[in-house]
Amino acid sequence: MTTTQKIKLKIGDYEICPVPTGIFGLDGGAMFGTVPRVLWEKTNPPDERNRIAMEARGLLLKSPGNNILIDCGNGGDFIAKYGEKLGAKFNEMYNINDEGPTLKKSLAAHGLSFEDIHHVVLTHLHFDHAGGGTCERNGKIVPTFPRAKYYVQKKNLETASQPNLREKASYFPANYQPLLDAKVLTLLDGPSENFLPGISAQISNGHTEAHQMIRISDGKQTLVYCGDVVPTSSHVRLAWVMGYDLHPMNLIEEKIKYLGPAADQAWYLFFEHDPFCDAAQVVRQGSDFAVQQRFWL
C-alpha cells in the first residue's frame, strides 16, 4: 500500500471536508465477493468474526452561505428508529462503535451544526448512507437537518419503498419516510448536470438501482464521491466488487466508464467506507486500474 499524503483541497468555492460518522463492521467476504481472503486480508484485516473495519464517511462541501453534505452515515438513533429488538441486533451485527467520530462531532469540528446544512445529497438510501439523515426529536422521527433540502434518485426511492429480497435488510422506511412527510426530498431522475452549483450526478445500477455518484468540478479540479461503486481504495481494481452488488458485471462496466476519465484527468476519488484514507488518485494498469496516491483531506 502506498503512503497516505495529507493535503487540503478546494474546488471552486467549496472547501472539501471529510465528515467521518463512525466505524462499523461488515463481513470481509461479502465486501470483496469472489476475491479470496488471502488477498483482501492483506489490506483489510478482519476480526475474529470475519468483519472488516468500515468508515461511514460523508463529505461536506463548505462555502459561504451554502453548505452541502453528501451522505450522512448510519445515524445514532438505532433503537428509536428501528425499534428496541432491531436496534440492538443492528448494533451487534454491524459492530457499531459509539466511541469515535459522530456526524454531530465531525460537523462541529468544521464549526457547523445540523442547522447550518443547506443541502443533503444521498447517493442511495441504504442505511449506512442515509441513516444519519433522520433522527429522533421529542418522540418523533424527523429530518436531522431542519433547514436542508435532500436529494436522491427517484428510482432509488422506488426501490427502497419496495425492496427486493437481497436488499430488504438495507432499506428502512425510517430513513426516508420522514423526509417525504416533511416535503424536503427532491427526486432526481437520471444523470443531472449542475443540479447544485458545480455538482453533478452520475448514475450506476450495478450496486443497487439508481445509485448516484456525485461529481464536484470547477473545470480545473474534479472530485468524485464514489459511494458504493468504489467503496474503498481496494475496490479500485475492476474485479474487486462486493457480494452486496446486485449486478456485478454491470458494476465492472460502470467502473471502466468512470475510472477511465478519473485516471486520465487526475480526478480525486473520495471513498465512503475506507478506514485508511479519505481519497485517492488512480492510474491505468494494463486493462485494470491501480491507486497511484492515497490522501487524507
PyMOL commands that set and color helices and strands:
alter all, ss='L'
color gray80, all
select helices_A, chain A and resi 28-32+37-40+78-82+84-93+103-108+114-116+127-133+154-161+173-175+177-181+233-236+248-264
alter helices_A, ss='H'
color red, helices_A
select strands_A, chain A and resi 4-6+10-11+14-27+51-62+68-70+119-121+134-137+140-143+149-153+185-188+192-196+199-204+211-217+222-225+268-270+279-285+288-296
alter strands_A, ss='S'
color yellow, strands_A
deselect
rebuild
show_as cartoon
